Amino acid sequence: MTTTMQAGQRSGIQPSDQGMTPQVMLVALWQALLGVGLVWGAIQVWNMPEFFNLGDVVQRFLAVVILLTAIAAFASAFMVWQLSNNGRFIAIIMNFSFFALSILLLGQVLGLYQGLDQLSEGLWRNAPWLLGFPIGYALVWVGWRFREGESVREWLVKAGLGVMMVTLVILLLLSGLPNSIADLFRALVQPVPLLVLGLLIGFFVVGTYLSRDGARFGETIAQRESWQGWLFLLPNFVNFSLFFAIPLLLSLYLSFTDYNAISRPEWVGLDNYIGLLQLEFHTIPAEQASGTVLTQGYGEIASIGLGANRLVIGARDTMFWVSLGNTFRYCFMLLLLGVMPALLLALLLNTKIPGMKFYRAIFFLPSIAAVVGVALIWQWLYDPIIGFINYAIRFFFPESNINWLSDPNVMLVAVVIMAAWQVVGFNAVIFLAGLQNIPKEVMEASTVDGAGPITRFFRIMMPLIAPTTFFVVVTTLISGLQAFSEMYVLLWATSDNARLTTVYYLYEEGFERFQFGNASATAWLLFIVIFIVTLVQFRLSNRSSAYQD
């Protein structure tokens, strides 16, 4: 008996002198009732006449998912009754998952999210009071400059903290927090919020009890570490499921439908993808108009001269191909202006010039600034009359006046310059980290061997920072393929197609023309393009000597 107990303790199993208890019975009953509730929910979803106007496929899919969850709940109830640790593990994850979902649901039924919006609006209306925080912090900072124990230090620190606390209280009072709290409590006594609150408490109590009663189920150390790890991942998993995975699957389904957000989606198969990608080619005399040979509904997207003839390329969705071409041009210019200058800047920042830490921070600041705020500033700089850029150009060329944001020939360049200015600092910091990881012994040995600066740069530094270069190129390219905010803020006043990128086209197609099926297909085609480009770059990088053993 002693040997068995010692072996059990070494494996992490703590002996229990109790078997089935009323608590375990209640947990099993709770899981069974949860399964019954989920079955009822699946039936309700299946039989709903209208399910957010998304069609039968989404409705049936969700009902099946709920039914499978109900089966898992019944299985866990039976396994908990049998004191199976696997059943306990399923019940723990299930209860804490529903606990997290219950918190979100409770916030919805209480109107908490609308209250937060109103609170933020109140804070915005009383924004001048926010000055109290920097004033209070300044007092604390000045106090910390004095020696510890001096009365001036303690007085300044207390005064600074007091100013910040008073500022916070005044802001919350002026923003209507007391009224919001009163409304919250009034809503809480309604039947539906009380039911959700009761379920929330039940999920938390059951999950907590099961997590603390591992000995009764013969839990090992490895098993405890397993469910604890999954529990730590649970909040992120819930967030991923609700705000990424589910919308992603929904967009995939909608990409095969004709959906306009008003009528129920109709299944059209690959028509959306075919409509976006379908091209036709015609060779015609140079003087002949392309409209005479293109199929009705097609438009010309390119014309290539072939001596006395020319090759006309037509597309069924010309705007998609125009946006795709603009996106590729944008990415090419962004790589030129956002990678090489960043590498040169990193080389400069890697020196021992006095004040270099300050310069590193200054160059990095644009990368953490909000795109909308940066775009508004550049919109003013690009102004053809009062903008500083045109003012500087006219200083050297008095007759020049560039319409940066309205001329189709330069508007894309204007956006690239702004985007490159914002990304160079971030890329420079990444390059700087790669340069600082190069062993000094290697550089010193190359200098002793007589290698010049250019040789050291191309033969030693570039191969050693190849992984860093790959990361910078990939991230810059992906950000370029997803460009939208810059164009939307800078070029909103123009309707020229030169402003269109693929994401901008997707936005207009979905949220202005309400063709959500076509917009979803565009999103998935863009994903395929990004995937292929990244895969090609991975293949090319794997051939580099920096990746070889």
Rosetta blueprint (number, residue, H / E / L):
1 M L
2 T H
3 T H
4 T H
5 M H
6 Q H
7 A H
8 G H
9 Q H
10 R H
11 S L
12 G L
13 I L
14 Q L
15 P L
16 S L
17 D L
18 Q L
19 G L
20 M L
21 T L
22 P H
23 Q H
24 V H
25 M H
26 L H
27 V H
28 A H
29 L H
30 W H
31 Q H
32 A H
33 L H
34 L H
35 G H
36 V H
37 G H
38 L H
39 V H
40 W H
41 G H
42 A H
43 I H
44 Q H
45 V H
46 W H
47 N H
48 M L
49 P L
50 E L
51 F L
52 F L
53 N L
54 L L
55 G L
56 D H
57 V H
58 V H
59 Q H
60 R H
61 F H
62 L H
63 A H
64 V H
65 V H
66 I H
67 L H
68 L H
69 T H
70 A H
71 I H
72 A H
73 A H
74 F H
75 A H
76 S H
77 A H
78 F H
79 M H
80 V H
81 W H
82 Q L
83 L L
84 S L
85 N H
86 N H
87 G H
88 R H
89 F H
90 I H
91 A H
92 I H
93 I H
94 M H
95 N H
96 F H
97 S H
98 F H
99 F H
100 A H
101 L H
102 S H
103 I H
104 L H
105 L H
106 L H
107 G H
108 Q H
109 V H
110 L L
111 G L
112 L H
113 Y H
114 Q H
115 G H
116 L H
117 D H
118 Q H
119 L H
120 S H
121 E H
122 G H
123 L H
124 W H
125 R H
126 N L
127 A H
128 P H
129 W H
130 L H
131 L H
132 G H
133 F H
134 P H
135 I H
136 G H
137 Y H
138 A H
139 L H
140 V H
141 W H
142 V H
143 G H
144 W H
145 R L
146 F L
147 R L
148 E L
149 G L
150 E L
151 S H
152 V H
153 R H
154 E H
155 W H
156 L H
157 V H
158 K H
159 A H
160 G H
161 L H
162 G H
163 V H
164 M H
165 M H
166 V H
167 T H
168 L H
169 V H
170 I H
171 L H
172 L H
173 L H
174 L H
175 S L
176 G L
177 L H
178 P H
179 N H
180 S H
181 I H
182 A H
183 D H
184 L H
185 F H
186 R H
187 A H
188 L H
189 V L
190 Q L
191 P H
192 V H
193 P H
194 L H
195 L H
196 V H
197 L H
198 G H
199 L H
200 L H
201 I H
202 G H
203 F H
204 F H
205 V H
206 V H
207 G H
208 T H
209 Y H
210 L H
211 S H
212 R H
213 D L
214 G L
215 A H
216 R H
217 F H
218 G L
219 E L
220 T L
221 I H
222 A H
223 Q H
224 R H
225 E H
226 S H
227 W H
228 Q H
229 G H
230 W H
231 L H
232 F H
233 L H
234 L H
235 P H
236 N H
237 F H
238 V H
239 N H
240 F H
241 S H
242 L H
243 F H
244 F H
245 A H
246 I H
247 P H
248 L H
249 L H
250 L H
251 S H
252 L H
253 Y H
254 L H
255 S L
256 F L
257 T E
258 D E
259 Y L
260 N L
261 A L
262 I L
263 S L
264 R L
265 P L
266 E E
267 W E
268 V L
269 G L
270 L L
271 D H
272 N H
273 Y H
274 I H
275 G H
276 L H
277 L H
278 Q L
279 L E
280 E E
281 F E
282 H E
283 T E
284 I E
285 P E
286 A L
287 E L
288 Q L
289 A L
290 S H
291 G H
292 T H
293 V L
294 L L
295 T L
296 Q L
297 G L
298 Y L
299 G E
300 E E
301 I E
302 A E
303 S E
304 I E
305 G E
306 L E
307 G L
308 A L
309 N E
310 R E
311 L E
312 V E
313 I E
314 G E
315 A E
316 R L
317 D L
318 T H
319 M H
320 F H
321 W H
322 V H
323 S H
324 L H
325 G H
326 N H
327 T H
328 F H
329 R H
330 Y H
331 C H
332 F H
333 M H
334 L H
335 L H
336 L H
337 L H
338 G H
339 V L
340 M H
341 P H
342 A H
343 L H
344 L H
345 L H
346 A H
347 L H
348 L H
349 L H
350 N L
351 T L
352 K L
353 I L
354 P L
355 G L
356 M H
357 K H
358 F H
359 Y H
360 R H
361 A H
362 I H
363 F H
364 F H
365 L H
366 P H
367 S H
368 I H
369 A L
370 A L
371 V H
372 V H
373 G H
374 V H
375 A H
376 L H
377 I H
378 W H
379 Q H
380 W H
381 L H
382 Y L
383 D L
384 P L
385 I L
386 I L
387 G L
388 F H
389 I H
390 N H
391 Y H
392 A H
393 I H
394 R H
395 F H
396 F H
397 F L
398 P L
399 E L
400 S L
401 N L
402 I L
403 N L
404 W L
405 L L
406 S L
407 D L
408 P L
409 N L
410 V L
411 M H
412 L H
413 V H
414 A H
415 V H
416 V H
417 I H
418 M H
419 A H
420 A H
421 W H
422 Q H
423 V H
424 V H
425 G H
426 F H
427 N H
428 A H
429 V H
430 I H
431 F H
432 L H
433 A H
434 G H
435 L H
436 Q H
437 N L
438 I L
439 P L
440 K H
441 E H
442 V H
443 M H
444 E H
445 A H
446 S H
447 T H
448 V H
449 D L
450 G L
451 A L
452 G L
453 P H
454 I H
455 T H
456 R H
457 F H
458 F H
459 R H
460 I H
461 M H
462 M H
463 P H
464 L H
465 I L
466 A H
467 P H
468 T H
469 T H
470 F H
471 F H
472 V H
473 V H
474 V H
475 T H
476 T H
477 L H
478 I H
479 S H
480 G H
481 L H
482 Q L
483 A L
484 F L
485 S H
486 E H
487 M H
488 Y H
489 V H
490 L H
491 L L
492 W L
493 A L
494 T L
495 S L
496 D L
497 N H
498 A H
499 R H
500 L L
501 T L
502 T H
503 V H
504 Y H
505 Y H
506 L H
507 Y H
508 E H
509 E H
510 G H
511 F H
512 E L
513 R L
514 F L
515 Q L
516 F H
517 G H
518 N H
519 A H
520 S H
521 A H
522 T H
523 A H
524 W H
525 L H
526 L H
527 F H
528 I H
529 V H
530 I H
531 F H
532 I H
533 V H
534 T H
535 L H
536 V H
537 Q H
538 F H
539 R H
540 L H
541 S H
542 N H
543 R L
544 S L
545 S H
546 A H
547 Y H
548 Q L
549 D L
